């Protein structure tokens, strides 16, 4: 699959992009999430400046991303610990 040209609208600005066909849907969904978050902030807060709204949306998604990264790291550590324990138990069992 090759690259295609698309236009993405974020905060009433159009951005022309060249993306892989496989990524198009994800990029469009990401832009929709950003625009939805901006709209939510516009409706719930007295903020009207697009730059402020964009900054708030970026902070929201960056925070969410970092939380997920931390959770994955903790889960990876837990899995590694369990694999180590299982390996130790199996080693003990087969050494008898």
C-alpha positions in Angstrom: 0.0 0.0 0.0 1.3 3.5 -0.8 1.0 7.0 0.4 -2.1 9.1 -0.2 -2.8 12.8 0.2 -5.5 13.7 2.7 -6.7 16.9 4.4 -7.3 16.9 8.1 -9.3 19.7 9.9 -8.2 20.4 13.4 -9.6 23.5 15.3 -10.9 25.0 12.1 -7.6 24.7 10.3 -6.9 22.4 7.4 -3.7 20.4 7.3 -2.7 18.6 4.1 -0.9 15.4 4.9 0.7 12.5 3.0 0.0 9.3 4.9 0.2 5.5 4.4 -3.2 4.2 3.4 -3.2 1.9 6.5 -2.8 5.0 8.7 -5.6 7.1 7.2 -8.4 5.9 9.4 -6.4 6.2 12.6 -5.3 9.8 11.7 -8.9 10.8 10.8 -10.1 9.3 14.1 -7.4 11.1 16.0 -8.4 14.4 14.5 -12.0 13.7 15.4 -11.0 13.0 19.0 -9.1 16.2 19.2 -11.9 18.2 17.7 -14.4 16.6 20.0 -12.2 17.4 23.0 -11.9 21.0 21.9 -15.7 21.3 21.5 -16.2 19.8 25.0 -13.8 22.3 26.5 -15.4 25.2 24.6 -18.8 24.2 25.9 -17.8 23.6 29.5 -15.2 26.3 30.1 -15.0 30.0 29.4 -12.1 29.5 27.1 -12.6 30.6 23.5 -9.0 31.0 22.2 -8.3 28.1 19.9 -4.6 27.9 21.0 -5.7 27.5 24.7 -8.2 24.8 23.7 -5.6 23.0 21.6 -3.2 23.1 24.5 -5.8 21.7 26.9 -6.6 18.9 24.5 -2.9 18.1 23.9 -2.3 18.0 27.7 -5.3 15.7 28.1 -4.0 13.2 25.5 -0.4 13.4 26.6 -1.4 12.7 30.2 -3.6 9.7 29.0 -0.7 8.4 26.9 1.7 8.6 29.9 -0.8 6.8 32.2 -1.1 4.0 29.7 2.7 3.7 29.3 3.1 3.5 33.1 0.3 0.9 33.4 1.9 -1.2 30.6 5.4 -1.0 32.3 3.9 -2.1 35.6 2.0 -5.0 33.9 5.2 -6.0 32.0 7.1 -6.1 35.3 4.3 -8.2 36.9 4.3 -10.6 34.0 8.1 -10.9 34.1 7.9 -11.6 37.9 5.3 -14.4 37.3 7.3 -15.9 34.5 10.4 -15.9 36.8 8.4 -17.6 39.6 7.0 -20.2 37.3 10.4 -20.9 35.8 11.8 -21.3 39.4 9.0 -23.7 40.3 9.5 -25.8 37.2 13.2 -25.9 37.8 12.7 -27.1 41.3 10.1 -29.7 40.1 12.3 -31.1 37.4 15.5 -31.2 39.5 13.9 -33.6 42.0 
